[in-house]
Structures are given as C-alpha cells and as structure tokens.
Amino acid sequence: MAQVFGSEVPRPHSQTPTRQAARYLVVIESGGVALARLFVESREQVAEFDASTEEVTMMTRGLVPATAADGHEWDRALAGHSAAERRDARVYTLDV
C-alpha cells in the first residue's frame, strides 16, 4: 500500500531550455494595419500583435527607433513585406 494518503507525489520537472528574450520590436504597416513583431537576436520572429496596444507604448517608452528595416539582416525576417513597408518601419532595440 502506498504511503501518499490518496495524493500522488508530483514527478520531477523536466529541464527544458527557456526561449531567448526578445531583442527587437519592429513596428511595420501591412495592408493599412500597423503590426508589432518581436524578434530574438537571430532575427527569428517570436510574436506578432496589433501595434496600437498599450504594451507597445510601454515597451518603447524612452527608446529611439531606427527608421528602417531595409538592411540585409532583415531580408529573411521581413520577406513578406514590400520595400516601401520596410523603409517606413521603426525598429526598436529592447533592453534585455
């Protein structure tokens, strides 16, 4: 008979690696809608949401954006956007 009094002992937690912190926030217009896209250091996208949310305001408070995402480092990450959209994008480097 088990000595757990009707409750099982929880199993040990698995040690999985955590996801990297977002390093870049790109605010880009697409089809008349402003999108906020979060990227890790490798320019891999980890989130996308409406840029008019309060979270974007809080994340960008006190930060000065780069005025474009048209450099070659953004080619793969923003491949679905036109050159004009990428040129008008604002790229924020987040404090990690």
MODELLER restraints for C-alpha pairs under 7 A, 6 or more apart:
rsr = mdl.restraints
at = mdl.atoms
rsr.add(forms.Gaussian(group=physical.xy_distance, feature=features.Distance(at['CA:20:A'], at['CA:40:A']), mean=6.46, stdev=0.5))
rsr.add(forms.Gaussian(group=physical.xy_distance, feature=features.Distance(at['CA:21:A'], at['CA:40:A']), mean=6.34, stdev=0.5))
rsr.add(forms.Gaussian(group=physical.xy_distance, feature=features.Distance(at['CA:21:A'], at['CA:96:A']), mean=6.77, stdev=0.5))
rsr.add(forms.Gaussian(group=physical.xy_distance, feature=features.Distance(at['CA:22:A'], at['CA:38:A']), mean=6.05, stdev=0.5))
rsr.add(forms.Gaussian(group=physical.xy_distance, feature=features.Distance(at['CA:22:A'], at['CA:39:A']), mean=5.41, stdev=0.5))
rsr.add(forms.Gaussian(group=physical.xy_distance, feature=features.Distance(at['CA:22:A'], at['CA:40:A']), mean=4.49, stdev=0.5))
rsr.add(forms.Gaussian(group=physical.xy_distance, feature=features.Distance(at['CA:23:A'], at['CA:39:A']), mean=5.99, stdev=0.5))
rsr.add(forms.Gaussian(group=physical.xy_distance, feature=features.Distance(at['CA:23:A'], at['CA:40:A']), mean=4.91, stdev=0.5))
rsr.add(forms.Gaussian(group=physical.xy_distance, feature=features.Distance(at['CA:23:A'], at['CA:41:A']), mean=5.51, stdev=0.5))
rsr.add(forms.Gaussian(group=physical.xy_distance, feature=features.Distance(at['CA:23:A'], at['CA:93:A']), mean=5.94, stdev=0.5))
rsr.add(forms.Gaussian(group=physical.xy_distance, feature=features.Distance(at['CA:23:A'], at['CA:94:A']), mean=5.18, stdev=0.5))
rsr.add(forms.Gaussian(group=physical.xy_distance, feature=features.Distance(at['CA:23:A'], at['CA:96:A']), mean=6.63, stdev=0.5))
rsr.add(forms.Gaussian(group=physical.xy_distance, feature=features.Distance(at['CA:24:A'], at['CA:38:A']), mean=5.77, stdev=0.5))
rsr.add(forms.Gaussian(group=physical.xy_distance, feature=features.Distance(at['CA:24:A'], at['CA:39:A']), mean=5.09, stdev=0.5))
rsr.add(forms.Gaussian(group=physical.xy_distance, feature=features.Distance(at['CA:24:A'], at['CA:40:A']), mean=6.43, stdev=0.5))
rsr.add(forms.Gaussian(group=physical.xy_distance, feature=features.Distance(at['CA:24:A'], at['CA:91:A']), mean=6.75, stdev=0.5))
rsr.add(forms.Gaussian(group=physical.xy_distance, feature=features.Distance(at['CA:24:A'], at['CA:92:A']), mean=5.61, stdev=0.5))
rsr.add(forms.Gaussian(group=physical.xy_distance, feature=features.Distance(at['CA:24:A'], at['CA:93:A']), mean=4.73, stdev=0.5))
rsr.add(forms.Gaussian(group=physical.xy_distance, feature=features.Distance(at['CA:24:A'], at['CA:94:A']), mean=5.65, stdev=0.5))
rsr.add(forms.Gaussian(group=physical.xy_distance, feature=features.Distance(at['CA:25:A'], at['CA:36:A']), mean=6.61, stdev=0.5))
rsr.add(forms.Gaussian(group=physical.xy_distance, feature=features.Distance(at['CA:25:A'], at['CA:37:A']), mean=5.69, stdev=0.5))
rsr.add(forms.Gaussian(group=physical.xy_distance, feature=features.Distance(at['CA:25:A'], at['CA:38:A']), mean=4.70, stdev=0.5))
rsr.add(forms.Gaussian(group=physical.xy_distance, feature=features.Distance(at['CA:25:A'], at['CA:39:A']), mean=6.44, stdev=0.5))
rsr.add(forms.Gaussian(group=physical.xy_distance, feature=features.Distance(at['CA:25:A'], at['CA:91:A']), mean=5.83, stdev=0.5))
rsr.add(forms.Gaussian(group=physical.xy_distance, feature=features.Distance(at['CA:25:A'], at['CA:92:A']), mean=5.04, stdev=0.5))
rsr.add(forms.Gaussian(group=physical.xy_distance, feature=features.Distance(at['CA:25:A'], at['CA:93:A']), mean=6.53, stdev=0.5))
rsr.add(forms.Gaussian(group=physical.xy_distance, feature=features.Distance(at['CA:25:A'], at['CA:94:A']), mean=6.95, stdev=0.5))
rsr.add(forms.Gaussian(group=physical.xy_distance, feature=features.Distance(at['CA:26:A'], at['CA:36:A']), mean=5.65, stdev=0.5))
rsr.add(forms.Gaussian(group=physical.xy_distance, feature=features.Distance(at['CA:26:A'], at['CA:37:A']), mean=5.16, stdev=0.5))
rsr.add(forms.Gaussian(group=physical.xy_distance, feature=features.Distance(at['CA:26:A'], at['CA:38:A']), mean=6.48, stdev=0.5))
rsr.add(forms.Gaussian(group=physical.xy_distance, feature=features.Distance(at['CA:26:A'], at['CA:89:A']), mean=6.74, stdev=0.5))
rsr.add(forms.Gaussian(group=physical.xy_distance, feature=features.Distance(at['CA:26:A'], at['CA:90:A']), mean=5.71, stdev=0.5))
rsr.add(forms.Gaussian(group=physical.xy_distance, feature=features.Distance(at['CA:26:A'], at['CA:91:A']), mean=4.53, stdev=0.5))
rsr.add(forms.Gaussian(group=physical.xy_distance, feature=features.Distance(at['CA:26:A'], at['CA:92:A']), mean=6.27, stdev=0.5))
rsr.add(forms.Gaussian(group=physical.xy_distance, feature=features.Distance(at['CA:27:A'], at['CA:34:A']), mean=6.65, stdev=0.5))
rsr.add(forms.Gaussian(group=physical.xy_distance, feature=features.Distance(at['CA:27:A'], at['CA:35:A']), mean=5.61, stdev=0.5))
rsr.add(forms.Gaussian(group=physical.xy_distance, feature=features.Distance(at['CA:27:A'], at['CA:36:A']), mean=4.53, stdev=0.5))
rsr.add(forms.Gaussian(group=physical.xy_distance, feature=features.Distance(at['CA:27:A'], at['CA:37:A']), mean=6.47, stdev=0.5))
rsr.add(forms.Gaussian(group=physical.xy_distance, feature=features.Distance(at['CA:27:A'], at['CA:51:A']), mean=6.54, stdev=0.5))
rsr.add(forms.Gaussian(group=physical.xy_distance, feature=features.Distance(at['CA:27:A'], at['CA:89:A']), mean=5.70, stdev=0.5))
rsr.add(forms.Gaussian(group=physical.xy_distance, feature=features.Distance(at['CA:27:A'], at['CA:90:A']), mean=5.22, stdev=0.5))
rsr.add(forms.Gaussian(group=physical.xy_distance, feature=features.Distance(at['CA:27:A'], at['CA:91:A']), mean=6.52, stdev=0.5))
rsr.add(forms.Gaussian(group=physical.xy_distance, feature=features.Distance(at['CA:28:A'], at['CA:34:A']), mean=5.58, stdev=0.5))
rsr.add(forms.Gaussian(group=physical.xy_distance, feature=features.Distance(at['CA:28:A'], at['CA:35:A']), mean=5.36, stdev=0.5))
rsr.add(forms.Gaussian(group=physical.xy_distance, feature=features.Distance(at['CA:28:A'], at['CA:36:A']), mean=6.53, stdev=0.5))
rsr.add(forms.Gaussian(group=physical.xy_distance, feature=features.Distance(at['CA:28:A'], at['CA:85:A']), mean=6.54, stdev=0.5))
rsr.add(forms.Gaussian(group=physical.xy_distance, feature=features.Distance(at['CA:28:A'], at['CA:86:A']), mean=6.98, stdev=0.5))
rsr.add(forms.Gaussian(group=physical.xy_distance, feature=features.Distance(at['CA:28:A'], at['CA:89:A']), mean=4.57, stdev=0.5))
rsr.add(forms.Gaussian(group=physical.xy_distance, feature=features.Distance(at['CA:28:A'], at['CA:90:A']), mean=6.64, stdev=0.5))
rsr.add(forms.Gaussian(group=physical.xy_distance, feature=features.Distance(at['CA:29:A'], at['CA:35:A']), mean=5.91, stdev=0.5))
rsr.add(forms.Gaussian(group=physical.xy_distance, feature=features.Distance(at['CA:29:A'], at['CA:85:A']), mean=6.16, stdev=0.5))
rsr.add(forms.Gaussian(group=physical.xy_distance, feature=features.Distance(at['CA:30:A'], at['CA:85:A']), mean=6.97, stdev=0.5))
rsr.add(forms.Gaussian(group=physical.xy_distance, feature=features.Distance(at['CA:34:A'], at['CA:50:A']), mean=6.46, stdev=0.5))
rsr.add(forms.Gaussian(group=physical.xy_distance, feature=features.Distance(at['CA:34:A'], at['CA:51:A']), mean=5.38, stdev=0.5))
rsr.add(forms.Gaussian(group=physical.xy_distance, feature=features.Distance(at['CA:35:A'], at['CA:48:A']), mean=6.89, stdev=0.5))
rsr.add(forms.Gaussian(group=physical.xy_distance, feature=features.Distance(at['CA:35:A'], at['CA:49:A']), mean=5.90, stdev=0.5))
rsr.add(forms.Gaussian(group=physical.xy_distance, feature=features.Distance(at['CA:35:A'], at['CA:50:A']), mean=4.94, stdev=0.5))
rsr.add(forms.Gaussian(group=physical.xy_distance, feature=features.Distance(at['CA:35:A'], at['CA:51:A']), mean=4.75, stdev=0.5))
rsr.add(forms.Gaussian(group=physical.xy_distance, feature=features.Distance(at['CA:36:A'], at['CA:48:A']), mean=5.66, stdev=0.5))
rsr.add(forms.Gaussian(group=physical.xy_distance, feature=features.Distance(at['CA:36:A'], at['CA:49:A']), mean=5.34, stdev=0.5))
rsr.add(forms.Gaussian(group=physical.xy_distance, feature=features.Distance(at['CA:36:A'], at['CA:50:A']), mean=5.84, stdev=0.5))
rsr.add(forms.Gaussian(group=physical.xy_distance, feature=features.Distance(at['CA:36:A'], at['CA:51:A']), mean=4.65, stdev=0.5))
rsr.add(forms.Gaussian(group=physical.xy_distance, feature=features.Distance(at['CA:37:A'], at['CA:45:A']), mean=6.89, stdev=0.5))
rsr.add(forms.Gaussian(group=physical.xy_distance, feature=features.Distance(at['CA:37:A'], at['CA:47:A']), mean=5.72, stdev=0.5))
rsr.add(forms.Gaussian(group=physical.xy_distance, feature=features.Distance(at['CA:37:A'], at['CA:48:A']), mean=4.40, stdev=0.5))
rsr.add(forms.Gaussian(group=physical.xy_distance, feature=features.Distance(at['CA:37:A'], at['CA:49:A']), mean=6.59, stdev=0.5))
rsr.add(forms.Gaussian(group=physical.xy_distance, feature=features.Distance(at['CA:38:A'], at['CA:45:A']), mean=5.76, stdev=0.5))
rsr.add(forms.Gaussian(group=physical.xy_distance, feature=features.Distance(at['CA:38:A'], at['CA:46:A']), mean=5.69, stdev=0.5))
rsr.add(forms.Gaussian(group=physical.xy_distance, feature=features.Distance(at['CA:38:A'], at['CA:47:A']), mean=5.10, stdev=0.5))
rsr.add(forms.Gaussian(group=physical.xy_distance, feature=features.Distance(at['CA:38:A'], at['CA:48:A']), mean=6.34, stdev=0.5))
rsr.add(forms.Gaussian(group=physical.xy_distance, feature=features.Distance(at['CA:39:A'], at['CA:45:A']), mean=4.35, stdev=0.5))
rsr.add(forms.Gaussian(group=physical.xy_distance, feature=features.Distance(at['CA:39:A'], at['CA:46:A']), mean=5.61, stdev=0.5))
rsr.add(forms.Gaussian(group=physical.xy_distance, feature=features.Distance(at['CA:43:A'], at['CA:77:A']), mean=6.12, stdev=0.5))
rsr.add(forms.Gaussian(group=physical.xy_distance, feature=features.Distance(at['CA:44:A'], at['CA:77:A']), mean=6.54, stdev=0.5))
rsr.add(forms.Gaussian(group=physical.xy_distance, feature=features.Distance(at['CA:63:A'], at['CA:92:A']), mean=6.84, stdev=0.5))
rsr.add(forms.Gaussian(group=physical.xy_distance, feature=features.Distance(at['CA:64:A'], at['CA:92:A']), mean=6.80, stdev=0.5))
rsr.add(forms.Gaussian(group=physical.xy_distance, feature=features.Distance(at['CA:65:A'], at['CA:90:A']), mean=5.57, stdev=0.5))
rsr.add(forms.Gaussian(group=physical.xy_distance, feature=features.Distance(at['CA:65:A'], at['CA:91:A']), mean=5.15, stdev=0.5))
rsr.add(forms.Gaussian(group=physical.xy_distance, feature=features.Distance(at['CA:65:A'], at['CA:92:A']), mean=4.63, stdev=0.5))
rsr.add(forms.Gaussian(group=physical.xy_distance, feature=features.Distance(at['CA:66:A'], at['CA:90:A']), mean=5.75, stdev=0.5))
rsr.add(forms.Gaussian(group=physical.xy_distance, feature=features.Distance(at['CA:66:A'], at['CA:91:A']), mean=5.04, stdev=0.5))
rsr.add(forms.Gaussian(group=physical.xy_distance, feature=features.Distance(at['CA:66:A'], at['CA:92:A']), mean=6.46, stdev=0.5))
rsr.add(forms.Gaussian(group=physical.xy_distance, feature=features.Distance(at['CA:67:A'], at['CA:88:A']), mean=6.77, stdev=0.5))
rsr.add(forms.Gaussian(group=physical.xy_distance, feature=features.Distance(at['CA:67:A'], at['CA:89:A']), mean=6.30, stdev=0.5))
rsr.add(forms.Gaussian(group=physical.xy_distance, feature=features.Distance(at['CA:67:A'], at['CA:90:A']), mean=4.98, stdev=0.5))
rsr.add(forms.Gaussian(group=physical.xy_distance, feature=features.Distance(at['CA:67:A'], at['CA:91:A']), mean=6.57, stdev=0.5))
rsr.add(forms.Gaussian(group=physical.xy_distance, feature=features.Distance(at['CA:68:A'], at['CA:86:A']), mean=6.05, stdev=0.5))
rsr.add(forms.Gaussian(group=physical.xy_distance, feature=features.Distance(at['CA:68:A'], at['CA:87:A']), mean=4.62, stdev=0.5))
rsr.add(forms.Gaussian(group=physical.xy_distance, feature=features.Distance(at['CA:68:A'], at['CA:88:A']), mean=5.72, stdev=0.5))
rsr.add(forms.Gaussian(group=physical.xy_distance, feature=features.Distance(at['CA:68:A'], at['CA:89:A']), mean=5.00, stdev=0.5))
rsr.add(forms.Gaussian(group=physical.xy_distance, feature=features.Distance(at['CA:68:A'], at['CA:90:A']), mean=5.65, stdev=0.5))
rsr.add(forms.Gaussian(group=physical.xy_distance, feature=features.Distance(at['CA:68:A'], at['CA:91:A']), mean=6.58, stdev=0.5))
rsr.add(forms.Gaussian(group=physical.xy_distance, feature=features.Distance(at['CA:69:A'], at['CA:86:A']), mean=5.01, stdev=0.5))
rsr.add(forms.Gaussian(group=physical.xy_distance, feature=features.Distance(at['CA:69:A'], at['CA:87:A']), mean=5.94, stdev=0.5))
rsr.add(forms.Gaussian(group=physical.xy_distance, feature=features.Distance(at['CA:69:A'], at['CA:89:A']), mean=5.89, stdev=0.5))
rsr.add(forms.Gaussian(group=physical.xy_distance, feature=features.Distance(at['CA:69:A'], at['CA:91:A']), mean=6.53, stdev=0.5))
rsr.add(forms.Gaussian(group=physical.xy_distance, feature=features.Distance(at['CA:70:A'], at['CA:83:A']), mean=6.98, stdev=0.5))
rsr.add(forms.Gaussian(group=physical.xy_distance, feature=features.Distance(at['CA:70:A'], at['CA:86:A']), mean=5.34, stdev=0.5))
rsr.add(forms.Gaussian(group=physical.xy_distance, feature=features.Distance(at['CA:70:A'], at['CA:87:A']), mean=5.56, stdev=0.5))
